[in-house]
């Protein structure tokens, strides 16, 4: 059975009326007694590092789902390291939960495929988020494997095209793309989408792969950013293909002595720092992936499949752009680590 694609706004109606908000925490497990999903054990993958930009919102969504639904949830933080995530995914399967939910697609189809096959063979439901598994997911859609997140290639193309239009980026100009083209599987497609759209518009791309140190701790990337901008003074726009790097845009530009608006900067994902940077002009445009939903909905998926045998849902959470015109609506929610 083909996974169903529905709008995240409609799916959100399935969320319980309870709106108590989770915050940064260190608990290994969370649950609430008496929910309709009580007794169901889930291994949850928020990404990482613990408390880091993007991952904390995913975690908060997972914690809220556990409270609303009553599932017992154990959390695995990977620091965005594919090797760590692979090991943790194997450990999660070995622990024999009822389901695995969250960001497991980051390691790609080749690495995730055998582990997920083993999980379903053992009756463990897997609900993925953030980075798609286009080969693996259709095999298990009828058994409850869904996807919550962006269509990554399209998201990259859409961000670049929107930036070209709004920022009046001209043919023959240069753009710095700082991304994850070398990442496993679908995650690389977002960076590739940005590059393809820019090159199609006749814009020269200066590319830099995000190293693991910057991937885990974005502030450590300031020297890299400063070096690229100093070596390529013709750059007029910057694309940060990473939520943590997007949240660090102000630090990067200040490090390179670039004033707000000095270059057009586009990126991904809301956070308190992103809201501040958009207001101050250090960030020009952001795609909001609504990462809280990427935490909540996979937990809900596992519960729906375990209790009612629902098949996998395919939900796009990245349909909107944020800039100075609408950021004020989102900032209070970003402060609560929902958006």
VEXKEZA-886012 format. One record per residue (C-alpha): residue number from 1; residue in three letters; chain; x, y, z. Coordinates in steps of 0.001 Angstrom, whole numbers, padded with zeros to 6 digits, always signed. Layout:
BEGIN
- n	res	chain	u	v	w
- NUM	ALA	A	X	Y	Z
...
! end
This chain:
BEGIN
- n	res	chain	u	v	w
- 1	UNK	A	+000000	+000000	+000000
- 2	UNK	A	+001402	+003350	-000988
- 3	UNK	A	+002145	+005713	+001877
- 4	UNK	A	-000391	+008491	+002097
- 5	UNK	A	+000672	+012127	+001667
- 6	UNK	A	-001377	+014558	+003706
- 7	UNK	A	-000811	+018140	+004739
- 8	UNK	A	+000833	+018604	+008102
- 9	UNK	A	-001774	+021196	+009038
- 10	UNK	A	-004535	+018629	+008652
- 11	UNK	A	-002574	+015947	+010446
- 12	UNK	A	-002008	+018296	+013352
- 13	UNK	A	-005731	+018035	+014096
- 14	UNK	A	-004970	+014547	+015357
- 15	UNK	A	-002832	+015971	+018133
- 16	UNK	A	-004310	+015714	+021588
- 17	UNK	A	-005833	+018817	+023158
- 18	UNK	A	-003139	+018913	+025808
- 19	UNK	A	-000612	+021664	+025023
- 20	UNK	A	+001782	+021503	+027981
- 21	UNK	A	+005206	+022264	+026553
- 22	UNK	A	+008330	+020154	+026956
- 23	UNK	A	+011684	+021835	+027497
- 24	UNK	A	+015300	+020801	+027256
- 25	UNK	A	+015738	+017732	+029433
- 26	UNK	A	+018002	+014832	+030203
- 27	UNK	A	+015479	+012100	+031065
- 28	UNK	A	+016194	+008760	+029425
- 29	UNK	A	+012500	+007934	+029142
- 30	UNK	A	+009150	+009688	+029246
- 31	UNK	A	+005555	+008512	+029420
- 32	UNK	A	+002160	+009272	+030911
- 33	UNK	A	-000151	+006766	+032541
- 34	UNK	A	-003605	+006144	+031135
- 35	UNK	A	-003150	+007277	+027533
- 36	UNK	A	-004566	+005230	+024690
- 37	UNK	A	-001016	+004226	+023690
- 38	UNK	A	+000045	+003212	+027196
- 39	UNK	A	+002072	+000032	+027326
- 40	UNK	A	+003704	+000736	+023958
- 41	UNK	A	+007496	+001075	+024150
- 42	UNK	A	+009234	+003321	+021622
- 43	UNK	A	+012891	+004110	+020901
- 44	UNK	A	+013060	+007743	+019774
- 45	UNK	A	+015793	+009431	+017731
- 46	UNK	A	+015794	+013258	+018005
- 47	UNK	A	+019178	+013626	+016268
- 48	UNK	A	+021607	+015550	+018369
- 49	UNK	A	+023455	+016887	+020196
- 50	UNK	A	+021205	+016898	+023250
- 51	UNK	A	+019807	+020395	+023671
- 52	UNK	A	+021154	+021472	+020274
- 53	UNK	A	+019326	+023578	+017701
- 54	UNK	A	+016677	+021626	+015760
- 55	UNK	A	+017197	+018419	+017764
- 56	UNK	A	+015740	+019995	+020906
- 57	UNK	A	+012523	+020847	+019047
- 58	UNK	A	+012289	+017294	+017719
- 59	UNK	A	+012846	+016015	+021256
- 60	UNK	A	+010185	+018343	+022645
- 61	UNK	A	+007695	+016997	+020114
- 62	UNK	A	+008576	+013450	+021132
- 63	UNK	A	+008205	+014238	+024823
- 64	UNK	A	+004839	+015893	+024218
- 65	UNK	A	+003639	+012899	+022218
- 66	UNK	A	+004651	+010563	+025038
- 67	UNK	A	+002685	+012712	+027492
- 68	UNK	A	-000377	+012961	+025268
- 69	UNK	A	-000493	+009336	+024162
- 70	UNK	A	+000909	+007475	+027156
- 71	UNK	A	+003697	+005626	+025342
- 72	UNK	A	+006959	+004857	+027138
- 73	UNK	A	+009793	+006458	+025167
- 74	UNK	A	+013567	+006060	+025409
- 75	UNK	A	+015775	+008628	+023645
- 76	UNK	A	+018941	+008128	+021595
- 77	UNK	A	+021108	+011192	+020824
- 78	UNK	A	+023476	+010745	+017879
- 79	UNK	A	+025222	+014144	+017648
- 80	UNK	A	+024302	+013992	+013931
- 81	UNK	A	+027019	+011374	+013514
- 82	UNK	A	+025905	+008665	+011036
- 83	UNK	A	+028176	+006028	+012578
- 84	UNK	A	+026768	+006713	+016040
- 85	UNK	A	+023218	+006660	+014679
- 86	UNK	A	+023854	+003322	+012961
- 87	UNK	A	+025145	+001769	+016184
- 88	UNK	A	+022269	+003209	+018194
- 89	UNK	A	+019708	+001964	+015692
- 90	UNK	A	+021074	-001574	+016036
- 91	UNK	A	+020990	-001212	+019824
- 92	UNK	A	+017400	-000012	+019674
- 93	UNK	A	+016321	-003021	+017611
- 94	UNK	A	+018111	-005341	+020041
- 95	UNK	A	+016158	-003809	+022948
- 96	UNK	A	+012921	-005075	+021313
- 97	UNK	A	+010664	-002016	+021571
- 98	UNK	A	+007267	-001890	+019889
- 99	UNK	A	+008505	+000859	+017604
- 100	UNK	A	+011357	+003135	+016573
- 101	UNK	A	+010498	+006752	+015760
- 102	UNK	A	+012375	+009837	+014632
- 103	UNK	A	+015451	+010726	+012621
- 104	UNK	A	+016819	+007390	+011425
- 105	UNK	A	+017029	+008106	+007682
- 106	UNK	A	+020157	+010222	+008019
- 107	UNK	A	+022313	+007129	+007465
- 108	UNK	A	+020729	+006414	+004068
- 109	UNK	A	+019006	+003423	+002499
- 110	UNK	A	+022137	+001276	+002200
- 111	UNK	A	+022943	+001413	+005920
- 112	UNK	A	+019421	+001674	+007297
- 113	UNK	A	+017854	-000941	+005022
- 114	UNK	A	+019163	-004138	+006671
- 115	UNK	A	+018524	-002779	+010173
- 116	UNK	A	+014960	-001743	+009344
- 117	UNK	A	+014325	-005077	+007637
- 118	UNK	A	+015444	-006815	+010826
- 119	UNK	A	+013194	-004541	+012884
- 120	UNK	A	+010046	-005298	+010904
- 121	UNK	A	+010917	-009011	+010863
- 122	UNK	A	+010858	-008830	+014666
- 123	UNK	A	+007558	-006921	+014707
- 124	UNK	A	+009115	-003520	+015440
- 125	UNK	A	+007438	-000588	+013654
- 126	UNK	A	+009783	+002080	+012233
- 127	UNK	A	+008558	+005642	+011584
- 128	UNK	A	+011180	+007902	+009998
- 129	UNK	A	+011587	+011695	+009961
- 130	UNK	A	+013691	+014477	+008416
- 131	UNK	A	+015679	+012509	+005819
- 132	UNK	A	+013756	+010171	+003557
- 133	UNK	A	+014517	+006545	+002756
- 134	UNK	A	+013020	+006283	-000746
- 135	UNK	A	+014090	+002673	-001313
- 136	UNK	A	+013276	+001226	+002101
- 137	UNK	A	+010058	+003072	+002982
- 138	UNK	A	+007780	+001680	+000217
- 139	UNK	A	+008682	-001875	+001248
- 140	UNK	A	+007208	-001380	+004707
- 141	UNK	A	+004586	+001343	+004180
- 142	UNK	A	+001716	-001109	+004644
- 143	UNK	A	+003304	-002240	+007906
- 144	UNK	A	+003407	+001308	+009284
- 145	UNK	A	+006608	+002867	+007986
- 146	UNK	A	+005939	+006510	+007224
- 147	UNK	A	+007940	+009691	+006708
- 148	UNK	A	+007571	+013085	+008366
- 149	UNK	A	+009633	+015929	+006930
- 150	UNK	A	+010532	+017768	+003767
- 151	UNK	A	+010975	+016440	+000269
- 152	UNK	A	+014630	+017352	+000512
- 153	UNK	A	+015598	+017985	-003103
- 154	UNK	A	+012490	+020106	-003662
- 155	UNK	A	+013135	+022020	-000435
- 156	UNK	A	+016621	+022904	-001648
- 157	UNK	A	+015362	+024017	-005056
- 158	UNK	A	+012517	+025993	-003489
- 159	UNK	A	+014809	+027842	-001079
- 160	UNK	A	+017249	+028771	-003836
- 161	UNK	A	+014534	+029930	-006227
- 162	UNK	A	+012781	+031938	-003529
- 163	UNK	A	+016085	+033578	-002568
- 164	UNK	A	+016869	+034356	-006211
- 165	UNK	A	+013487	+036040	-006555
- 166	UNK	A	+013347	+037921	-003260
- 167	UNK	A	+017044	+038764	-003106
- 168	UNK	A	+017285	+039681	-006782
- 169	UNK	A	+020310	+037416	-007169
- 170	UNK	A	+021713	+038084	-010614
- 171	UNK	A	+023022	+035771	-013309
- 172	UNK	A	+026817	+035790	-013237
- 173	UNK	A	+026953	+036383	-009496
- 174	UNK	A	+028512	+034101	-006890
- 175	UNK	A	+026916	+032252	-004000
- 176	UNK	A	+028456	+030353	-001095
- 177	UNK	A	+026679	+027055	-000365
- 178	UNK	A	+027665	+025421	+002915
- 179	UNK	A	+026022	+022031	+002959
- 180	UNK	A	+026051	+018262	+003194
- 181	UNK	A	+026430	+017102	-000388
- 182	UNK	A	+028517	+014193	+000849
- 183	UNK	A	+025899	+012957	+003321
- 184	UNK	A	+024348	+009533	+002966
- 185	UNK	A	+021170	+009035	+000976
- 186	UNK	A	+018367	+011568	+000822
- 187	UNK	A	+019949	+014138	+003155
- 188	UNK	A	+022435	+015145	+000450
- 189	UNK	A	+019599	+015957	-001930
- 190	UNK	A	+018705	+019216	-000210
- 191	UNK	A	+022181	+020614	-000805
- 192	UNK	A	+022152	+019294	-004367
- 193	UNK	A	+018786	+020978	-004939
- 194	UNK	A	+020187	+024342	-003847
- 195	UNK	A	+023207	+023981	-006122
- 196	UNK	A	+021152	+022828	-009112
- 197	UNK	A	+018746	+025763	-008840
- 198	UNK	A	+021547	+028314	-008490
- 199	UNK	A	+023506	+026925	-011424
- 200	UNK	A	+020363	+026794	-013548
- 201	UNK	A	+019965	+030519	-012850
- 202	UNK	A	+023530	+031162	-014004
- 203	UNK	A	+024931	+031772	-010533
- 204	UNK	A	+028424	+030497	-009712
- 205	UNK	A	+028519	+028234	-006660
- 206	UNK	A	+031355	+028255	-004140
- 207	UNK	A	+030791	+025046	-002199
- 208	UNK	A	+032022	+023955	+001237
- 209	UNK	A	+031130	+020628	+002880
- 210	UNK	A	+030112	+020877	+006543
- 211	UNK	A	+032686	+018954	+008569
- 212	UNK	A	+031632	+016788	+011515
- 213	UNK	A	+032916	+019259	+014116
- 214	UNK	A	+030751	+022046	+012668
- 215	UNK	A	+027870	+019618	+012141
- 216	UNK	A	+027874	+018881	+015875
- 217	UNK	A	+028936	+022324	+017159
- 218	UNK	A	+028062	+024996	+014561
- 219	UNK	A	+029919	+027779	+016395
- 220	UNK	A	+033178	+026017	+015584
- 221	UNK	A	+032600	+026831	+011918
- 222	UNK	A	+033316	+030570	+012243
- 223	UNK	A	+036926	+030271	+010962
- 224	UNK	A	+035741	+028245	+007961
- 225	UNK	A	+033124	+030843	+007064
- 226	UNK	A	+035561	+033716	+007494
- 227	UNK	A	+038115	+031948	+005299
- 228	UNK	A	+035675	+031220	+002469
- 229	UNK	A	+034338	+034774	+002423
- 230	UNK	A	+037839	+036297	+002512
- 231	UNK	A	+038975	+034104	-000377
- 232	UNK	A	+035857	+034878	-002436
- 233	UNK	A	+034968	+038559	-001891
- 234	UNK	A	+032624	+038484	-004902
- 235	UNK	A	+030075	+036344	-003001
- 236	UNK	A	+026693	+038084	-002756
- 237	UNK	A	+024582	+035330	-001192
- 238	UNK	A	+025038	+032512	+001314
- 239	UNK	A	+023025	+029296	+001726
- 240	UNK	A	+023342	+027446	+005034
- 241	UNK	A	+021975	+023931	+004608
- 242	UNK	A	+021776	+023062	+008298
- 243	UNK	A	+019559	+024276	+011127
- 244	UNK	A	+022431	+024771	+013531
- 245	UNK	A	+024478	+026715	+010991
- 246	UNK	A	+021460	+028842	+010126
- 247	UNK	A	+021079	+029660	+013824
- 248	UNK	A	+024752	+030717	+013836
- 249	UNK	A	+024435	+033074	+010852
- 250	UNK	A	+024890	+036211	+012947
- 251	UNK	A	+028093	+034843	+014500
- 252	UNK	A	+029445	+033895	+011077
- 253	UNK	A	+028772	+037293	+009527
- 254	UNK	A	+030125	+039170	+012518
- 255	UNK	A	+033253	+037011	+012402
- 256	UNK	A	+033718	+037998	+008767
- 257	UNK	A	+032967	+041696	+009530
- 258	UNK	A	+029877	+041626	+007302
- 259	UNK	A	+027068	+043966	+008321
- 260	UNK	A	+023375	+042967	+008307
- 261	UNK	A	+022220	+042851	+004701
- 262	UNK	A	+025785	+042843	+003389
- 263	UNK	A	+025061	+039481	+001769
- 264	UNK	A	+021743	+037705	+001243
- 265	UNK	A	+021658	+034763	+003677
- 266	UNK	A	+019165	+031903	+003399
- 267	UNK	A	+018851	+028767	+005489
- 268	UNK	A	+016687	+026212	+007208
- 269	UNK	A	+014723	+025859	+010454
- 270	UNK	A	+013434	+028201	+013118
- 271	UNK	A	+015009	+028701	+016530
- 272	UNK	A	+015264	+031657	+018927
- 273	UNK	A	+018616	+032647	+017383
- 274	UNK	A	+017156	+032465	+013879
- 275	UNK	A	+014281	+034738	+014868
- 276	UNK	A	+016734	+037287	+016256
- 277	UNK	A	+018930	+037090	+013148
- 278	UNK	A	+015976	+037590	+010805
- 279	UNK	A	+014830	+040623	+012807
- 280	UNK	A	+018327	+042142	+012820
- 281	UNK	A	+018933	+041502	+009120
- 282	UNK	A	+021722	+038942	+009406
- 283	UNK	A	+019349	+036317	+007980
- 284	UNK	A	+017167	+037067	+004977
- 285	UNK	A	+015081	+033942	+004366
- 286	UNK	A	+014387	+030642	+006137
- 287	UNK	A	+012386	+027523	+005306
- 288	UNK	A	+010527	+026393	+008413
- 289	UNK	A	+010625	+022580	+008666
- 290	UNK	A	+008396	+022592	+011766
- 291	UNK	A	+010735	+020149	+013444
- 292	UNK	A	+008528	+019778	+016531
- 293	UNK	A	+006136	+017880	+014261
- 294	UNK	A	+009032	+015699	+013119
- 295	UNK	A	+009243	+014588	+016739
- 296	UNK	A	+005559	+014301	+017583
- 297	UNK	A	+004113	+012669	+014493
- 298	UNK	A	+006423	+009610	+014199
- 299	UNK	A	+005527	+008714	+017810
- 300	UNK	A	+001871	+009078	+016850
- 301	UNK	A	+002502	+006940	+013754
- 302	UNK	A	+003907	+004070	+015820
- 303	UNK	A	+000945	+004261	+018199
- 304	UNK	A	-001604	+004350	+015370
- 305	UNK	A	-000006	+001355	+013686
- 306	UNK	A	+000478	-000641	+016883
- 307	UNK	A	-003050	-000058	+018164
- 308	UNK	A	-005081	+000207	+014951
- 309	UNK	A	-002903	-001274	+012166
- 310	UNK	A	-002739	+001990	+010214
- 311	UNK	A	-000274	+002073	+007316
- 312	UNK	A	+002524	+004641	+007013
- 313	UNK	A	+001754	+008316	+006478
- 314	UNK	A	+003925	+010568	+004297
- 315	UNK	A	+003749	+014101	+005716
- 316	UNK	A	+005468	+017211	+004350
- 317	UNK	A	+006298	+019627	+007185
- 318	UNK	A	+008298	+022184	+005180
- 319	UNK	A	+005817	+024251	+003226
- 320	UNK	A	+006500	+027793	+004423
- 321	UNK	A	+009083	+030593	+004303
- 322	UNK	A	+009970	+033039	+007070
- 323	UNK	A	+011420	+036512	+006626
- 324	UNK	A	+011006	+039919	+008273
- 325	UNK	A	+007392	+040145	+007113
- 326	UNK	A	+006134	+037252	+009230
- 327	UNK	A	+008834	+036351	+011762
- 328	UNK	A	+007091	+038198	+014611
- 329	UNK	A	+004328	+035582	+014591
- 330	UNK	A	+006833	+032747	+015010
- 331	UNK	A	+009313	+034275	+017492
- 332	UNK	A	+007205	+033644	+020657
- 333	UNK	A	+006738	+030002	+019626
- 334	UNK	A	+010428	+029641	+018809
- 335	UNK	A	+011227	+030894	+022316
- 336	UNK	A	+009184	+027972	+023682
- 337	UNK	A	+011136	+025588	+021412
- 338	UNK	A	+008053	+024567	+019468
- 339	UNK	A	+008919	+026348	+016210
! end
